Amino acid sequence: MTRLLRDIGYFVVLCLMILGVGGVMYHAIGEDGWIERFFGGVLDQGVGTILAVLVGLVLAGWLIRRWLIASQRHALFNDFLMYGMVALGVLFVGRLLMNGSL
């Protein structure tokens, strides 16, 4: 019985984490999402700003890749990332229940 309850708890955490990642993706790439608003503002600024943003994105991607690959040395960071997504999943479930939409 204890193993069943533990497995159900793990499944609930997994579902909340998937909802958190899905909600972030929905808000990031959806219609009038975060990425569309960001790049819409950047494209109005000019070529210099676009190049600076591209360099910043490449650098950020490289740093994130380095942090996530070293799993044992950065286990605490990975745990915070996972539980952050679980917390966002709880937030999105609450918004879905209260408002009927994400």
CNS distance restraints for C-alpha pairs under 8 A (distance, minus, plus):
assign (resid   1 and name CA) (resid   5 and name CA) 6.36 0.50 0.50
assign (resid   2 and name CA) (resid   6 and name CA) 6.14 0.50 0.50
assign (resid   3 and name CA) (resid   7 and name CA) 6.06 0.50 0.50
assign (resid   4 and name CA) (resid   8 and name CA) 6.14 0.50 0.50
assign (resid   5 and name CA) (resid   9 and name CA) 6.16 0.50 0.50
assign (resid   6 and name CA) (resid  10 and name CA) 6.26 0.50 0.50
assign (resid   7 and name CA) (resid  11 and name CA) 6.14 0.50 0.50
assign (resid   8 and name CA) (resid  12 and name CA) 6.19 0.50 0.50
assign (resid   9 and name CA) (resid  13 and name CA) 6.26 0.50 0.50
assign (resid  10 and name CA) (resid  14 and name CA) 6.13 0.50 0.50
assign (resid  11 and name CA) (resid  15 and name CA) 6.13 0.50 0.50
assign (resid  12 and name CA) (resid  16 and name CA) 6.16 0.50 0.50
assign (resid  13 and name CA) (resid  17 and name CA) 6.11 0.50 0.50
assign (resid  13 and name CA) (resid  86 and name CA) 6.59 0.50 0.50
assign (resid  14 and name CA) (resid  18 and name CA) 6.18 0.50 0.50
assign (resid  14 and name CA) (resid  86 and name CA) 7.88 0.50 0.50
assign (resid  15 and name CA) (resid  19 and name CA) 6.13 0.50 0.50
assign (resid  16 and name CA) (resid  20 and name CA) 6.10 0.50 0.50
assign (resid  16 and name CA) (resid  85 and name CA) 7.52 0.50 0.50
assign (resid  16 and name CA) (resid  86 and name CA) 5.04 0.50 0.50
assign (resid  16 and name CA) (resid  87 and name CA) 7.68 0.50 0.50
assign (resid  16 and name CA) (resid  88 and name CA) 7.87 0.50 0.50
assign (resid  16 and name CA) (resid  89 and name CA) 4.58 0.50 0.50
assign (resid  16 and name CA) (resid  90 and name CA) 6.32 0.50 0.50
assign (resid  17 and name CA) (resid  21 and name CA) 6.27 0.50 0.50
assign (resid  17 and name CA) (resid  82 and name CA) 6.95 0.50 0.50
assign (resid  17 and name CA) (resid  83 and name CA) 7.58 0.50 0.50
assign (resid  17 and name CA) (resid  85 and name CA) 5.06 0.50 0.50
assign (resid  17 and name CA) (resid  86 and name CA) 4.27 0.50 0.50
assign (resid  17 and name CA) (resid  87 and name CA) 7.79 0.50 0.50
assign (resid  17 and name CA) (resid  88 and name CA) 7.67 0.50 0.50
assign (resid  17 and name CA) (resid  89 and name CA) 5.72 0.50 0.50
assign (resid  18 and name CA) (resid  22 and name CA) 5.95 0.50 0.50
assign (resid  18 and name CA) (resid  85 and name CA) 7.73 0.50 0.50
assign (resid  18 and name CA) (resid  86 and name CA) 7.83 0.50 0.50
assign (resid  18 and name CA) (resid  89 and name CA) 7.18 0.50 0.50
assign (resid  19 and name CA) (resid  23 and name CA) 5.87 0.50 0.50
assign (resid  19 and name CA) (resid  85 and name CA) 7.98 0.50 0.50
assign (resid  19 and name CA) (resid  86 and name CA) 7.77 0.50 0.50
assign (resid  19 and name CA) (resid  88 and name CA) 7.69 0.50 0.50
assign (resid  19 and name CA) (resid  89 and name CA) 4.76 0.50 0.50
assign (resid  19 and name CA) (resid  92 and name CA) 7.21 0.50 0.50
assign (resid  19 and name CA) (resid  93 and name CA) 7.78 0.50 0.50
assign (resid  20 and name CA) (resid  24 and name CA) 6.21 0.50 0.50
assign (resid  20 and name CA) (resid  85 and name CA) 4.78 0.50 0.50
assign (resid  20 and name CA) (resid  86 and name CA) 5.91 0.50 0.50
assign (resid  20 and name CA) (resid  87 and name CA) 7.22 0.50 0.50
assign (resid  20 and name CA) (resid  88 and name CA) 4.68 0.50 0.50
assign (resid  20 and name CA) (resid  89 and name CA) 3.70 0.50 0.50
assign (resid  20 and name CA) (resid  90 and name CA) 7.46 0.50 0.50
assign (resid  20 and name CA) (resid  92 and name CA) 6.88 0.50 0.50
assign (resid  21 and name CA) (resid  25 and name CA) 6.19 0.50 0.50
assign (resid  21 and name CA) (resid  85 and name CA) 6.17 0.50 0.50
assign (resid  21 and name CA) (resid  88 and name CA) 7.90 0.50 0.50
assign (resid  21 and name CA) (resid  89 and name CA) 7.47 0.50 0.50
assign (resid  22 and name CA) (resid  26 and name CA) 6.02 0.50 0.50
assign (resid  23 and name CA) (resid  27 and name CA) 6.16 0.50 0.50
assign (resid  23 and name CA) (resid  88 and name CA) 7.79 0.50 0.50
assign (resid  23 and name CA) (resid  89 and name CA) 7.34 0.50 0.50
assign (resid  23 and name CA) (resid  92 and name CA) 6.63 0.50 0.50
assign (resid  23 and name CA) (resid 102 and name CA) 6.98 0.50 0.50
assign (resid  24 and name CA) (resid  28 and name CA) 5.93 0.50 0.50
assign (resid  25 and name CA) (resid  29 and name CA) 5.93 0.50 0.50
assign (resid  25 and name CA) (resid  30 and name CA) 7.57 0.50 0.50
assign (resid  26 and name CA) (resid  30 and name CA) 5.14 0.50 0.50
assign (resid  26 and name CA) (resid  33 and name CA) 7.68 0.50 0.50
assign (resid  27 and name CA) (resid  33 and name CA) 5.21 0.50 0.50
assign (resid  27 and name CA) (resid  34 and name CA) 6.38 0.50 0.50
assign (resid  28 and name CA) (resid  33 and name CA) 4.85 0.50 0.50
assign (resid  28 and name CA) (resid  34 and name CA) 4.66 0.50 0.50
assign (resid  28 and name CA) (resid  35 and name CA) 5.51 0.50 0.50
assign (resid  28 and name CA) (resid  36 and name CA) 7.85 0.50 0.50
assign (resid  29 and name CA) (resid  33 and name CA) 5.25 0.50 0.50
assign (resid  29 and name CA) (resid  34 and name CA) 6.82 0.50 0.50
assign (resid  29 and name CA) (resid  35 and name CA) 6.10 0.50 0.50
assign (resid  29 and name CA) (resid  36 and name CA) 7.08 0.50 0.50
assign (resid  31 and name CA) (resid  36 and name CA) 7.72 0.50 0.50
assign (resid  32 and name CA) (resid  36 and name CA) 5.95 0.50 0.50
assign (resid  32 and name CA) (resid  37 and name CA) 6.41 0.50 0.50
assign (resid  33 and name CA) (resid  37 and name CA) 6.26 0.50 0.50
assign (resid  34 and name CA) (resid  38 and name CA) 6.08 0.50 0.50
assign (resid  35 and name CA) (resid  39 and name CA) 6.05 0.50 0.50
assign (resid  36 and name CA) (resid  40 and name CA) 5.85 0.50 0.50
assign (resid  37 and name CA) (resid  41 and name CA) 6.30 0.50 0.50
assign (resid  38 and name CA) (resid  42 and name CA) 6.26 0.50 0.50
assign (resid  39 and name CA) (resid  43 and name CA) 5.90 0.50 0.50
assign (resid  40 and name CA) (resid  44 and name CA) 6.66 0.50 0.50
assign (resid  41 and name CA) (resid  45 and name CA) 6.86 0.50 0.50
assign (resid  42 and name CA) (resid  46 and name CA) 7.32 0.50 0.50
assign (resid  42 and name CA) (resid  49 and name CA) 6.67 0.50 0.50
assign (resid  42 and name CA) (resid  50 and name CA) 6.30 0.50 0.50
assign (resid  43 and name CA) (resid  47 and name CA) 7.87 0.50 0.50
assign (resid  43 and name CA) (resid  50 and name CA) 6.71 0.50 0.50
assign (resid  45 and name CA) (resid  49 and name CA) 6.22 0.50 0.50
assign (resid  45 and name CA) (resid  50 and name CA) 7.68 0.50 0.50
assign (resid  46 and name CA) (resid  50 and name CA) 6.46 0.50 0.50
assign (resid  47 and name CA) (resid  51 and name CA) 6.21 0.50 0.50
assign (resid  48 and name CA) (resid  52 and name CA) 6.22 0.50 0.50
assign (resid  49 and name CA) (resid  53 and name CA) 6.14 0.50 0.50
assign (resid  50 and name CA) (resid  54 and name CA) 6.22 0.50 0.50
assign (resid  51 and name CA) (resid  55 and name CA) 6.20 0.50 0.50
assign (resid  52 and name CA) (resid  56 and name CA) 6.10 0.50 0.50
assign (resid  53 and name CA) (resid  57 and name CA) 6.08 0.50 0.50
assign (resid  54 and name CA) (resid  58 and name CA) 6.21 0.50 0.50
assign (resid  55 and name CA) (resid  59 and name CA) 6.14 0.50 0.50
assign (resid  56 and name CA) (resid  60 and name CA) 5.99 0.50 0.50
assign (resid  57 and name CA) (resid  61 and name CA) 6.01 0.50 0.50
assign (resid  58 and name CA) (resid  62 and name CA) 6.20 0.50 0.50
assign (resid  59 and name CA) (resid  63 and name CA) 6.22 0.50 0.50
assign (resid  60 and name CA) (resid  64 and name CA) 6.06 0.50 0.50
assign (resid  61 and name CA) (resid  65 and name CA) 6.03 0.50 0.50
assign (resid  62 and name CA) (resid  66 and name CA) 6.28 0.50 0.50
assign (resid  63 and name CA) (resid  67 and name CA) 6.25 0.50 0.50
assign (resid  64 and name CA) (resid  68 and name CA) 6.11 0.50 0.50
assign (resid  65 and name CA) (resid  69 and name CA) 6.05 0.50 0.50
assign (resid  66 and name CA) (resid  70 and name CA) 6.51 0.50 0.50
assign (resid  67 and name CA) (resid  71 and name CA) 7.60 0.50 0.50
assign (resid  67 and name CA) (resid  74 and name CA) 6.74 0.50 0.50
assign (resid  68 and name CA) (resid  74 and name CA) 7.38 0.50 0.50
assign (resid  68 and name CA) (resid  78 and name CA) 7.09 0.50 0.50
assign (resid  70 and name CA) (resid  74 and name CA) 6.13 0.50 0.50
assign (resid  71 and name CA) (resid  75 and name CA) 5.46 0.50 0.50
assign (resid  71 and name CA) (resid  78 and name CA) 7.32 0.50 0.50
assign (resid  74 and name CA) (resid  78 and name CA) 6.37 0.50 0.50
assign (resid  75 and name CA) (resid  79 and name CA) 6.12 0.50 0.50
assign (resid  76 and name CA) (resid  80 and name CA) 6.22 0.50 0.50
assign (resid  77 and name CA) (resid  81 and name CA) 6.17 0.50 0.50
assign (resid  78 and name CA) (resid  82 and name CA) 6.16 0.50 0.50
assign (resid  79 and name CA) (resid  83 and name CA) 6.10 0.50 0.50
assign (resid  80 and name CA) (resid  84 and name CA) 5.81 0.50 0.50
assign (resid  81 and name CA) (resid  85 and name CA) 6.35 0.50 0.50
assign (resid  82 and name CA) (resid  86 and name CA) 6.36 0.50 0.50
assign (resid  83 and name CA) (resid  87 and name CA) 6.08 0.50 0.50
assign (resid  84 and name CA) (resid  88 and name CA) 6.20 0.50 0.50
assign (resid  85 and name CA) (resid  89 and name CA) 6.06 0.50 0.50
assign (resid  86 and name CA) (resid  90 and name CA) 6.32 0.50 0.50
assign (resid  87 and name CA) (resid  91 and name CA) 6.25 0.50 0.50
assign (resid  88 and name CA) (resid  92 and name CA) 6.07 0.50 0.50
assign (resid  89 and name CA) (resid  93 and name CA) 6.08 0.50 0.50
assign (resid  90 and name CA) (resid  94 and name CA) 6.13 0.50 0.50
assign (resid  91 and name CA) (resid  95 and name CA) 6.19 0.50 0.50
assign (resid  92 and name CA) (resid  96 and name CA) 5.97 0.50 0.50
assign (resid  92 and name CA) (resid 102 and name CA) 5.87 0.50 0.50
assign (resid  93 and name CA) (resid  97 and name CA) 6.14 0.50 0.50
assign (resid  93 and name CA) (resid 102 and name CA) 7.84 0.50 0.50
assign (resid  94 and name CA) (resid  98 and name CA) 6.08 0.50 0.50
assign (resid  95 and name CA) (resid  99 and name CA) 5.56 0.50 0.50
assign (resid  95 and name CA) (resid 100 and name CA) 7.03 0.50 0.50
assign (resid  95 and name CA) (resid 101 and name CA) 6.65 0.50 0.50
assign (resid  95 and name CA) (resid 102 and name CA) 5.90 0.50 0.50
assign (resid  96 and name CA) (resid 100 and name CA) 4.61 0.50 0.50
assign (resid  96 and name CA) (resid 101 and name CA) 4.77 0.50 0.50
assign (resid  96 and name CA) (resid 102 and name CA) 5.35 0.50 0.50
assign (resid  97 and name CA) (resid 101 and name CA) 7.82 0.50 0.50
